[in-house]
Amino acid sequence: MRLSELKFIEEASCKTFAPGVGEGRIYTTEYECPCGKGRVVYEDDQTPGYKESAILIYCATCREKYEPDYSVPYLALKEK
């Protein structure tokens, strides 16, 4: 299930600072989870030296049923 299929809630960003590498930015996109009781959050850290991303499931029901699918070139969840 692509995250783009979920109900979009909000997008935000904040500045970060890493000693020795300088300023960066963390982008956060929040969606309603598949069952509608919680949230799925995509975090994209664009701080130099820390460029990472994660899909976080903030719903106990959906966390039991789904996990991030990092095997595809788009943001997605897959059934466990």
PyMOL Python script that loads the backbone (N, CA, C, O; Angstrom):
from pymol import cmd

cmd.read_pdbstr("""\
ATOM      1  N   MET A   1       0.834  -1.163   0.000  1.00  0.00           N
ATOM      2  CA  MET A   1       0.000   0.000   0.000  1.00  0.00           C
ATOM      3  C   MET A   1       0.890   1.241   0.000  1.00  0.00           C
ATOM      4  O   MET A   1       1.693   1.441   0.911  1.00  0.00           O
ATOM      5  N   ARG A   2       0.739   2.054  -1.013  1.00  0.00           N
ATOM      6  CA  ARG A   2       1.524   3.290  -1.081  1.00  0.00           C
ATOM      7  C   ARG A   2       1.031   4.289  -0.040  1.00  0.00           C
ATOM      8  O   ARG A   2      -0.168   4.369   0.229  1.00  0.00           O
ATOM      9  N   LEU A   3       1.954   5.050   0.544  1.00  0.00           N
ATOM     10  CA  LEU A   3       1.536   6.066   1.504  1.00  0.00           C
ATOM     11  C   LEU A   3       0.658   7.111   0.829  1.00  0.00           C
ATOM     12  O   LEU A   3      -0.212   7.694   1.476  1.00  0.00           O
ATOM     13  N   SER A   4       0.870   7.356  -0.454  1.00  0.00           N
ATOM     14  CA  SER A   4       0.061   8.336  -1.178  1.00  0.00           C
ATOM     15  C   SER A   4      -1.406   7.921  -1.263  1.00  0.00           C
ATOM     16  O   SER A   4      -2.256   8.755  -1.574  1.00  0.00           O
ATOM     17  N   GLU A   5      -1.722   6.654  -0.996  1.00  0.00           N
ATOM     18  CA  GLU A   5      -3.108   6.184  -0.977  1.00  0.00           C
ATOM     19  C   GLU A   5      -3.793   6.494   0.350  1.00  0.00           C
ATOM     20  O   GLU A   5      -5.020   6.443   0.441  1.00  0.00           O
ATOM     21  N   LEU A   6      -3.010   6.814   1.377  1.00  0.00           N
ATOM     22  CA  LEU A   6      -3.565   7.138   2.685  1.00  0.00           C
ATOM     23  C   LEU A   6      -4.014   8.593   2.713  1.00  0.00           C
ATOM     24  O   LEU A   6      -3.581   9.402   1.892  1.00  0.00           O
ATOM     25  N   LYS A   7      -4.878   8.915   3.654  1.00  0.00           N
ATOM     26  CA  LYS A   7      -5.380  10.284   3.797  1.00  0.00           C
ATOM     27  C   LYS A   7      -4.257  11.176   4.336  1.00  0.00           C
ATOM     28  O   LYS A   7      -3.722  10.938   5.419  1.00  0.00           O
ATOM     29  N   PHE A   8      -3.911  12.208   3.556  1.00  0.00           N
ATOM     30  CA  PHE A   8      -2.876  13.164   3.945  1.00  0.00           C
ATOM     31  C   PHE A   8      -3.393  14.019   5.097  1.00  0.00           C
ATOM     32  O   PHE A   8      -4.544  14.455   5.086  1.00  0.00           O
ATOM     33  N   ILE A   9      -2.530  14.259   6.102  1.00  0.00           N
ATOM     34  CA  ILE A   9      -2.907  15.110   7.231  1.00  0.00           C
ATOM     35  C   ILE A   9      -2.125  16.421   7.207  1.00  0.00           C
ATOM     36  O   ILE A   9      -2.717  17.498   7.144  1.00  0.00           O
ATOM     37  N   GLU A  10      -0.776  16.328   7.258  1.00  0.00           N
ATOM     38  CA  GLU A  10       0.007  17.560   7.232  1.00  0.00           C
ATOM     39  C   GLU A  10       1.464  17.290   6.881  1.00  0.00           C
ATOM     40  O   GLU A  10       1.951  16.160   6.937  1.00  0.00           O
ATOM     41  N   GLU A  11       2.125  18.361   6.523  1.00  0.00           N
ATOM     42  CA  GLU A  11       3.540  18.317   6.171  1.00  0.00           C
ATOM     43  C   GLU A  11       4.233  19.414   6.963  1.00  0.00           C
ATOM     44  O   GLU A  11       3.680  20.499   7.142  1.00  0.00           O
ATOM     45  N   ALA A  12       5.439  19.137   7.437  1.00  0.00           N
ATOM     46  CA  ALA A  12       6.189  20.124   8.206  1.00  0.00           C
ATOM     47  C   ALA A  12       7.676  19.908   7.977  1.00  0.00           C
ATOM     48  O   ALA A  12       8.103  18.864   7.484  1.00  0.00           O
ATOM     49  N   SER A  13       8.452  20.918   8.346  1.00  0.00           N
ATOM     50  CA  SER A  13       9.911  20.779   8.293  1.00  0.00           C
ATOM     51  C   SER A  13      10.514  21.627   9.399  1.00  0.00           C
ATOM     52  O   SER A  13       9.913  22.596   9.860  1.00  0.00           O
ATOM     53  N   CYS A  14      11.712  21.244   9.816  1.00  0.00           N
ATOM     54  CA  CYS A  14      12.428  22.026  10.822  1.00  0.00           C
ATOM     55  C   CYS A  14      13.915  21.997  10.503  1.00  0.00           C
ATOM     56  O   CYS A  14      14.433  21.033   9.939  1.00  0.00           O
ATOM     57  N   LYS A  15      14.581  23.072  10.877  1.00  0.00           N
ATOM     58  CA  LYS A  15      16.026  23.156  10.664  1.00  0.00           C
ATOM     59  C   LYS A  15      16.743  22.309  11.702  1.00  0.00           C
ATOM     60  O   LYS A  15      16.280  22.155  12.832  1.00  0.00           O
ATOM     61  N   THR A  16      17.877  21.765  11.298  1.00  0.00           N
ATOM     62  CA  THR A  16      18.723  21.013  12.214  1.00  0.00           C
ATOM     63  C   THR A  16      20.154  21.523  12.082  1.00  0.00           C
ATOM     64  O   THR A  16      20.495  22.223  11.129  1.00  0.00           O
ATOM     65  N   PHE A  17      20.965  21.165  13.039  1.00  0.00           N
ATOM     66  CA  PHE A  17      22.381  21.523  12.979  1.00  0.00           C
ATOM     67  C   PHE A  17      23.188  20.336  13.476  1.00  0.00           C
ATOM     68  O   PHE A  17      22.918  19.796  14.548  1.00  0.00           O
ATOM     69  N   ALA A  18      24.169  19.939  12.700  1.00  0.00           N
ATOM     70  CA  ALA A  18      25.065  18.854  13.089  1.00  0.00           C
ATOM     71  C   ALA A  18      26.481  19.415  13.205  1.00  0.00           C
ATOM     72  O   ALA A  18      26.993  19.987  12.243  1.00  0.00           O
ATOM     73  N   PRO A  19      27.118  19.263  14.356  1.00  0.00           N
ATOM     74  CA  PRO A  19      28.473  19.781  14.533  1.00  0.00           C
ATOM     75  C   PRO A  19      29.420  19.245  13.463  1.00  0.00           C
ATOM     76  O   PRO A  19      29.460  18.045  13.192  1.00  0.00           O
ATOM     77  N   GLY A  20      30.163  20.135  12.876  1.00  0.00           N
ATOM     78  CA  GLY A  20      31.144  19.751  11.878  1.00  0.00           C
ATOM     79  C   GLY A  20      30.622  19.665  10.460  1.00  0.00           C
ATOM     80  O   GLY A  20      31.413  19.660   9.517  1.00  0.00           O
ATOM     81  N   VAL A  21      29.307  19.597  10.281  1.00  0.00           N
ATOM     82  CA  VAL A  21      28.754  19.503   8.925  1.00  0.00           C
ATOM     83  C   VAL A  21      27.781  20.625   8.596  1.00  0.00           C
ATOM     84  O   VAL A  21      27.523  20.890   7.422  1.00  0.00           O
ATOM     85  N   GLY A  22      27.247  21.275   9.591  1.00  0.00           N
ATOM     86  CA  GLY A  22      26.391  22.426   9.342  1.00  0.00           C
ATOM     87  C   GLY A  22      24.902  22.152   9.449  1.00  0.00           C
ATOM     88  O   GLY A  22      24.453  21.195  10.080  1.00  0.00           O
ATOM     89  N   GLU A  23      24.151  23.047   8.794  1.00  0.00           N
ATOM     90  CA  GLU A  23      22.695  23.010   8.880  1.00  0.00           C
ATOM     91  C   GLU A  23      22.081  22.025   7.904  1.00  0.00           C
ATOM     92  O   GLU A  23      22.640  21.725   6.848  1.00  0.00           O
ATOM     93  N   GLY A  24      20.932  21.538   8.282  1.00  0.00           N
ATOM     94  CA  GLY A  24      20.148  20.662   7.426  1.00  0.00           C
ATOM     95  C   GLY A  24      18.685  20.884   7.714  1.00  0.00           C
ATOM     96  O   GLY A  24      18.308  21.891   8.315  1.00  0.00           O
ATOM     97  N   ARG A  25      17.873  19.964   7.296  1.00  0.00           N
ATOM     98  CA  ARG A  25      16.434  20.087   7.501  1.00  0.00           C
ATOM     99  C   ARG A  25      15.826  18.692   7.602  1.00  0.00           C
ATOM    100  O   ARG A  25      16.239  17.774   6.893  1.00  0.00           O
ATOM    101  N   ILE A  26      14.848  18.539   8.483  1.00  0.00           N
ATOM    102  CA  ILE A  26      14.089  17.303   8.600  1.00  0.00           C
ATOM    103  C   ILE A  26      12.669  17.589   8.109  1.00  0.00           C
ATOM    104  O   ILE A  26      11.996  18.491   8.607  1.00  0.00           O
ATOM    105  N   TYR A  27      12.232  16.808   7.129  1.00  0.00           N
ATOM    106  CA  TYR A  27      10.893  16.941   6.564  1.00  0.00           C
ATOM    107  C   TYR A  27      10.021  15.819   7.130  1.00  0.00           C
ATOM    108  O   TYR A  27      10.446  14.665   7.191  1.00  0.00           O
ATOM    109  N   THR A  28       8.820  16.159   7.535  1.00  0.00           N
ATOM    110  CA  THR A  28       7.889  15.193   8.106  1.00  0.00           C
ATOM    111  C   THR A  28       6.558  15.286   7.370  1.00  0.00           C
ATOM    112  O   THR A  28       6.002  16.373   7.212  1.00  0.00           O
ATOM    113  N   THR A  29       6.052  14.145   6.924  1.00  0.00           N
ATOM    114  CA  THR A  29       4.747  14.077   6.282  1.00  0.00           C
ATOM    115  C   THR A  29       3.905  13.090   7.068  1.00  0.00           C
ATOM    116  O   THR A  29       4.330  11.963   7.325  1.00  0.00           O
ATOM    117  N   GLU A  30       2.706  13.516   7.451  1.00  0.00           N
ATOM    118  CA  GLU A  30       1.840  12.704   8.301  1.00  0.00           C
ATOM    119  C   GLU A  30       0.579  12.294   7.545  1.00  0.00           C
ATOM    120  O   GLU A  30      -0.041  13.100   6.851  1.00  0.00           O
ATOM    121  N   TYR A  31       0.214  11.010   7.698  1.00  0.00           N
ATOM    122  CA  TYR A  31      -0.974  10.444   7.047  1.00  0.00           C
ATOM    123  C   TYR A  31      -1.827   9.748   8.104  1.00  0.00           C
ATOM    124  O   TYR A  31      -1.327   9.371   9.164  1.00  0.00           O
ATOM    125  N   GLU A  32      -3.109   9.580   7.813  1.00  0.00           N
ATOM    126  CA  GLU A  32      -3.962   8.761   8.660  1.00  0.00           C
ATOM    127  C   GLU A  32      -3.620   7.300   8.370  1.00  0.00           C
ATOM    128  O   GLU A  32      -3.427   6.932   7.211  1.00  0.00           O
ATOM    129  N   CYS A  33      -3.544   6.470   9.398  1.00  0.00           N
ATOM    130  CA  CYS A  33      -3.205   5.057   9.192  1.00  0.00           C
ATOM    131  C   CYS A  33      -4.355   4.338   8.477  1.00  0.00           C
ATOM    132  O   CYS A  33      -5.461   4.874   8.406  1.00  0.00           O
ATOM    133  N   PRO A  34      -4.113   3.144   7.952  1.00  0.00           N
ATOM    134  CA  PRO A  34      -5.157   2.426   7.214  1.00  0.00           C
ATOM    135  C   PRO A  34      -6.459   2.195   7.990  1.00  0.00           C
ATOM    136  O   PRO A  34      -7.538   2.244   7.399  1.00  0.00           O
ATOM    137  N   CYS A  35      -6.375   1.945   9.309  1.00  0.00           N
ATOM    138  CA  CYS A  35      -7.600   1.689  10.081  1.00  0.00           C
ATOM    139  C   CYS A  35      -8.267   2.973  10.559  1.00  0.00           C
ATOM    140  O   CYS A  35      -9.409   2.947  11.016  1.00  0.00           O
ATOM    141  N   GLY A  36      -7.553   4.108  10.453  1.00  0.00           N
ATOM    142  CA  GLY A  36      -8.129   5.393  10.841  1.00  0.00           C
ATOM    143  C   GLY A  36      -8.005   5.743  12.307  1.00  0.00           C
ATOM    144  O   GLY A  36      -8.518   6.778  12.733  1.00  0.00           O
ATOM    145  N   LYS A  37      -7.333   4.903  13.100  1.00  0.00           N
ATOM    146  CA  LYS A  37      -7.216   5.153  14.539  1.00  0.00           C
ATOM    147  C   LYS A  37      -5.906   5.810  14.945  1.00  0.00           C
ATOM    148  O   LYS A  37      -5.740   6.183  16.106  1.00  0.00           O
ATOM    149  N   GLY A  38      -4.970   5.959  14.008  1.00  0.00           N
ATOM    150  CA  GLY A  38      -3.666   6.507  14.350  1.00  0.00           C
ATOM    151  C   GLY A  38      -3.037   7.212  13.164  1.00  0.00           C
ATOM    152  O   GLY A  38      -3.736   7.696  12.274  1.00  0.00           O
ATOM    153  N   ARG A  39      -1.720   7.266  13.157  1.00  0.00           N
ATOM    154  CA  ARG A  39      -0.987   8.002  12.136  1.00  0.00           C
ATOM    155  C   ARG A  39       0.163   7.165  11.573  1.00  0.00           C
ATOM    156  O   ARG A  39       0.707   6.289  12.246  1.00  0.00           O
ATOM    157  N   VAL A  40       0.514   7.458  10.327  1.00  0.00           N
ATOM    158  CA  VAL A  40       1.724   6.941   9.700  1.00  0.00           C
ATOM    159  C   VAL A  40       2.540   8.178   9.341  1.00  0.00           C
ATOM    160  O   VAL A  40       2.042   9.082   8.668  1.00  0.00           O
ATOM    161  N   VAL A  41       3.783   8.217   9.786  1.00  0.00           N
ATOM    162  CA  VAL A  41       4.622   9.394   9.590  1.00  0.00           C
ATOM    163  C   VAL A  41       5.857   9.015   8.775  1.00  0.00           C
ATOM    164  O   VAL A  41       6.532   8.026   9.060  1.00  0.00           O
ATOM    165  N   TYR A  42       6.134   9.826   7.754  1.00  0.00           N
ATOM    166  CA  TYR A  42       7.360   9.664   6.967  1.00  0.00           C
ATOM    167  C   TYR A  42       8.302  10.791   7.372  1.00  0.00           C
ATOM    168  O   TYR A  42       7.954  11.966   7.258  1.00  0.00           O
ATOM    169  N   GLU A  43       9.487  10.438   7.842  1.00  0.00           N
ATOM    170  CA  GLU A  43      10.507  11.419   8.216  1.00  0.00           C
ATOM    171  C   GLU A  43      11.677  11.306   7.255  1.00  0.00           C
ATOM    172  O   GLU A  43      12.176  10.212   6.991  1.00  0.00           O
ATOM    173  N   ASP A  44      12.106  12.439   6.740  1.00  0.00           N
ATOM    174  CA  ASP A  44      13.224  12.487   5.799  1.00  0.00           C
ATOM    175  C   ASP A  44      14.249  13.490   6.332  1.00  0.00           C
ATOM    176  O   ASP A  44      14.038  14.700   6.254  1.00  0.00           O
ATOM    177  N   ASP A  45      15.351  12.984   6.869  1.00  0.00           N
ATOM    178  CA  ASP A  45      16.403  13.813   7.456  1.00  0.00           C
ATOM    179  C   ASP A  45      17.403  14.185   6.370  1.00  0.00           C
ATOM    180  O   ASP A  45      18.121  13.324   5.861  1.00  0.00           O
ATOM    181  N   GLN A  46      17.450  15.452   6.020  1.00  0.00           N
ATOM    182  CA  GLN A  46      18.357  15.940   4.987  1.00  0.00           C
ATOM    183  C   GLN A  46      19.513  16.745   5.587  1.00  0.00           C
ATOM    184  O   GLN A  46      19.995  17.706   4.988  1.00  0.00           O
ATOM    185  N   THR A  47      19.943  16.334   6.777  1.00  0.00           N
ATOM    186  CA  THR A  47      21.112  16.936   7.407  1.00  0.00           C
ATOM    187  C   THR A  47      22.354  16.288   6.811  1.00  0.00           C
ATOM    188  O   THR A  47      22.438  15.060   6.772  1.00  0.00           O
ATOM    189  N   PRO A  48      23.322  17.078   6.343  1.00  0.00           N
ATOM    190  CA  PRO A  48      24.534  16.481   5.773  1.00  0.00           C
ATOM    191  C   PRO A  48      25.157  15.465   6.734  1.00  0.00           C
ATOM    192  O   PRO A  48      25.341  15.748   7.918  1.00  0.00           O
ATOM    193  N   GLY A  49      25.474  14.296   6.216  1.00  0.00           N
ATOM    194  CA  GLY A  49      26.059  13.235   7.034  1.00  0.00           C
ATOM    195  C   GLY A  49      25.043  12.370   7.749  1.00  0.00           C
ATOM    196  O   GLY A  49      25.396  11.323   8.291  1.00  0.00           O
ATOM    197  N   TYR A  50      23.778  12.793   7.758  1.00  0.00           N
ATOM    198  CA  TYR A  50      22.730  12.055   8.450  1.00  0.00           C
ATOM    199  C   TYR A  50      21.562  11.751   7.525  1.00  0.00           C
ATOM    200  O   TYR A  50      20.460  11.490   8.006  1.00  0.00           O
ATOM    201  N   LYS A  51      21.766  11.775   6.230  1.00  0.00           N
ATOM    202  CA  LYS A  51      20.672  11.625   5.277  1.00  0.00           C
ATOM    203  C   LYS A  51      20.027  10.250   5.408  1.00  0.00           C
ATOM    204  O   LYS A  51      20.523   9.257   4.877  1.00  0.00           O
ATOM    205  N   GLU A  52      18.914  10.219   6.124  1.00  0.00           N
ATOM    206  CA  GLU A  52      18.179   8.988   6.367  1.00  0.00           C
ATOM    207  C   GLU A  52      16.696   9.280   6.265  1.00  0.00           C
ATOM    208  O   GLU A  52      16.271  10.434   6.334  1.00  0.00           O
ATOM    209  N   SER A  53      15.915   8.231   6.100  1.00  0.00           N
ATOM    210  CA  SER A  53      14.468   8.390   6.121  1.00  0.00           C
ATOM    211  C   SER A  53      13.856   7.195   6.836  1.00  0.00           C
ATOM    212  O   SER A  53      14.470   6.134   6.945  1.00  0.00           O
ATOM    213  N   ALA A  54      12.631   7.388   7.323  1.00  0.00           N
ATOM    214  CA  ALA A  54      11.952   6.322   8.050  1.00  0.00           C
ATOM    215  C   ALA A  54      10.451   6.474   7.904  1.00  0.00           C
ATOM    216  O   ALA A  54       9.933   7.583   7.777  1.00  0.00           O
ATOM    217  N   ILE A  55       9.762   5.345   7.923  1.00  0.00           N
ATOM    218  CA  ILE A  55       8.307   5.319   7.970  1.00  0.00           C
ATOM    219  C   ILE A  55       7.938   4.786   9.347  1.00  0.00           C
ATOM    220  O   ILE A  55       8.324   3.676   9.711  1.00  0.00           O
ATOM    221  N   LEU A  56       7.192   5.574  10.108  1.00  0.00           N
ATOM    222  CA  LEU A  56       6.839   5.226  11.479  1.00  0.00           C
ATOM    223  C   LEU A  56       5.334   5.027  11.583  1.00  0.00           C
ATOM    224  O   LEU A  56       4.566   5.854  11.091  1.00  0.00           O
ATOM    225  N   ILE A  57       4.907   3.946  12.214  1.00  0.00           N
ATOM    226  CA  ILE A  57       3.486   3.638  12.360  1.00  0.00           C
ATOM    227  C   ILE A  57       3.091   3.885  13.816  1.00  0.00           C
ATOM    228  O   ILE A  57       3.530   3.167  14.715  1.00  0.00           O
ATOM    229  N   TYR A  58       2.258   4.908  14.041  1.00  0.00           N
ATOM    230  CA  TYR A  58       1.805   5.263  15.380  1.00  0.00           C
ATOM    231  C   TYR A  58       0.369   4.791  15.594  1.00  0.00           C
ATOM    232  O   TYR A  58      -0.534   5.590  15.843  1.00  0.00           O
ATOM    233  N   CYS A  59       0.180   3.484  15.490  1.00  0.00           N
ATOM    234  CA  CYS A  59      -1.124   2.852  15.709  1.00  0.00           C
ATOM    235  C   CYS A  59      -0.851   1.392  16.051  1.00  0.00           C
ATOM    236  O   CYS A  59      -0.246   0.672  15.257  1.00  0.00           O
ATOM    237  N   ALA A  60      -1.287   0.956  17.216  1.00  0.00           N
ATOM    238  CA  ALA A  60      -1.022  -0.421  17.643  1.00  0.00           C
ATOM    239  C   ALA A  60      -1.664  -1.439  16.695  1.00  0.00           C
ATOM    240  O   ALA A  60      -1.059  -2.465  16.385  1.00  0.00           O
ATOM    241  N   THR A  61      -2.865  -1.160  16.242  1.00  0.00           N
ATOM    242  CA  THR A  61      -3.569  -2.076  15.339  1.00  0.00           C
ATOM    243  C   THR A  61      -2.814  -2.234  14.027  1.00  0.00           C
ATOM    244  O   THR A  61      -2.572  -3.355  13.580  1.00  0.00           O
ATOM    245  N   CYS A  62      -2.443  -1.121  13.409  1.00  0.00           N
ATOM    246  CA  CYS A  62      -1.750  -1.169  12.115  1.00  0.00           C
ATOM    247  C   CYS A  62      -0.310  -1.650  12.250  1.00  0.00           C
ATOM    248  O   CYS A  62       0.223  -2.276  11.334  1.00  0.00           O
ATOM    249  N   ARG A  63       0.328  -1.360  13.396  1.00  0.00           N
ATOM    250  CA  ARG A  63       1.699  -1.820  13.606  1.00  0.00           C
ATOM    251  C   ARG A  63       1.757  -3.350  13.663  1.00  0.00           C
ATOM    252  O   ARG A  63       2.763  -3.947  13.278  1.00  0.00           O
ATOM    253  N   GLU A  64       0.675  -3.987  14.146  1.00  0.00           N
ATOM    254  CA  GLU A  64       0.608  -5.447  14.170  1.00  0.00           C
ATOM    255  C   GLU A  64       0.395  -6.023  12.770  1.00  0.00           C
ATOM    256  O   GLU A  64       0.838  -7.135  12.481  1.00  0.00           O
ATOM    257  N   LYS A  65      -0.279  -5.273  11.906  1.00  0.00           N
ATOM    258  CA  LYS A  65      -0.652  -5.776  10.586  1.00  0.00           C
ATOM    259  C   LYS A  65       0.319  -5.367   9.474  1.00  0.00           C
ATOM    260  O   LYS A  65       0.510  -6.114   8.514  1.00  0.00           O
ATOM    261  N   TYR A  66       0.935  -4.179   9.599  1.00  0.00           N
ATOM    262  CA  TYR A  66       1.782  -3.633   8.537  1.00  0.00           C
ATOM    263  C   TYR A  66       3.197  -3.340   9.023  1.00  0.00           C
ATOM    264  O   TYR A  66       3.460  -3.232  10.220  1.00  0.00           O
ATOM    265  N   GLU A  67       4.102  -3.215   8.044  1.00  0.00           N
ATOM    266  CA  GLU A  67       5.463  -2.766   8.305  1.00  0.00           C
ATOM    267  C   GLU A  67       5.913  -1.945   7.100  1.00  0.00           C
ATOM    268  O   GLU A  67       5.369  -2.101   6.007  1.00  0.00           O
ATOM    269  N   PRO A  68       6.905  -1.070   7.292  1.00  0.00           N
ATOM    270  CA  PRO A  68       7.405  -0.300   6.141  1.00  0.00           C
ATOM    271  C   PRO A  68       7.959  -1.238   5.072  1.00  0.00           C
ATOM    272  O   PRO A  68       8.579  -2.257   5.376  1.00  0.00           O
ATOM    273  N   ASP A  69       7.725  -0.875   3.836  1.00  0.00           N
ATOM    274  CA  ASP A  69       8.241  -1.669   2.713  1.00  0.00           C
ATOM    275  C   ASP A  69       9.349  -0.871   2.033  1.00  0.00           C
ATOM    276  O   ASP A  69       9.086  -0.007   1.197  1.00  0.00           O
ATOM    277  N   TYR A  70      10.583  -1.170   2.402  1.00  0.00           N
ATOM    278  CA  TYR A  70      11.737  -0.456   1.850  1.00  0.00           C
ATOM    279  C   TYR A  70      12.278  -1.139   0.596  1.00  0.00           C
ATOM    280  O   TYR A  70      13.317  -0.736   0.074  1.00  0.00           O
ATOM    281  N   SER A  71      11.587  -2.165   0.108  1.00  0.00           N
ATOM    282  CA  SER A  71      12.058  -2.888  -1.076  1.00  0.00           C
ATOM    283  C   SER A  71      11.553  -2.283  -2.382  1.00  0.00           C
ATOM    284  O   SER A  71      11.931  -2.738  -3.461  1.00  0.00           O
ATOM    285  N   VAL A  72      10.711  -1.272  -2.294  1.00  0.00           N
ATOM    286  CA  VAL A  72      10.151  -0.627  -3.489  1.00  0.00           C
ATOM    287  C   VAL A  72      10.656   0.812  -3.582  1.00  0.00           C
ATOM    288  O   VAL A  72      11.040   1.389  -2.564  1.00  0.00           O
ATOM    289  N   PRO A  73      10.665   1.407  -4.783  1.00  0.00           N
ATOM    290  CA  PRO A  73      11.217   2.753  -4.940  1.00  0.00           C
ATOM    291  C   PRO A  73      10.250   3.880  -4.583  1.00  0.00           C
ATOM    292  O   PRO A  73      10.468   5.027  -4.974  1.00  0.00           O
ATOM    293  N   TYR A  74       9.194   3.568  -3.849  1.00  0.00           N
ATOM    294  CA  TYR A  74       8.237   4.585  -3.392  1.00  0.00           C
ATOM    295  C   TYR A  74       7.896   4.288  -1.936  1.00  0.00           C
ATOM    296  O   TYR A  74       8.211   3.211  -1.429  1.00  0.00           O
ATOM    297  N   LEU A  75       7.255   5.235  -1.269  1.00  0.00           N
ATOM    298  CA  LEU A  75       6.921   5.066   0.137  1.00  0.00           C
ATOM    299  C   LEU A  75       5.733   4.123   0.266  1.00  0.00           C
ATOM    300  O   LEU A  75       4.681   4.366  -0.326  1.00  0.00           O
ATOM    301  N   ALA A  76       5.893   3.045   1.038  1.00  0.00           N
ATOM    302  CA  ALA A  76       4.830   2.053   1.115  1.00  0.00           C
ATOM    303  C   ALA A  76       4.861   1.264   2.415  1.00  0.00           C
ATOM    304  O   ALA A  76       5.873   1.198   3.113  1.00  0.00           O
ATOM    305  N   LEU A  77       3.695   0.660   2.714  1.00  0.00           N
ATOM    306  CA  LEU A  77       3.562  -0.306   3.790  1.00  0.00           C
ATOM    307  C   LEU A  77       3.252  -1.651   3.162  1.00  0.00           C
ATOM    308  O   LEU A  77       2.666  -1.718   2.082  1.00  0.00           O
ATOM    309  N   LYS A  78       3.647  -2.728   3.841  1.00  0.00           N
ATOM    310  CA  LYS A  78       3.280  -4.062   3.366  1.00  0.00           C
ATOM    311  C   LYS A  78       2.733  -4.851   4.541  1.00  0.00           C
ATOM    312  O   LYS A  78       3.078  -4.602   5.696  1.00  0.00           O
ATOM    313  N   GLU A  79       1.866  -5.814   4.221  1.00  0.00           N
ATOM    314  CA  GLU A  79       1.329  -6.660   5.278  1.00  0.00           C
ATOM    315  C   GLU A  79       2.414  -7.595   5.786  1.00  0.00           C
ATOM    316  O   GLU A  79       3.244  -8.083   5.018  1.00  0.00           O
ATOM    317  N   LYS A  80       2.395  -7.834   7.079  1.00  0.00           N
ATOM    318  CA  LYS A  80       3.381  -8.739   7.697  1.00  0.00           C
ATOM    319  C   LYS A  80       3.088 -10.172   7.345  1.00  0.00           C
ATOM    320  O   LYS A  80       3.809 -11.073   7.774  1.00  0.00           O
TER     321      LYS A  80
END
""", "prot")
cmd.dss("prot")
cmd.show_as("cartoon", "prot")
cmd.util.cbc("prot")
cmd.orient("prot")
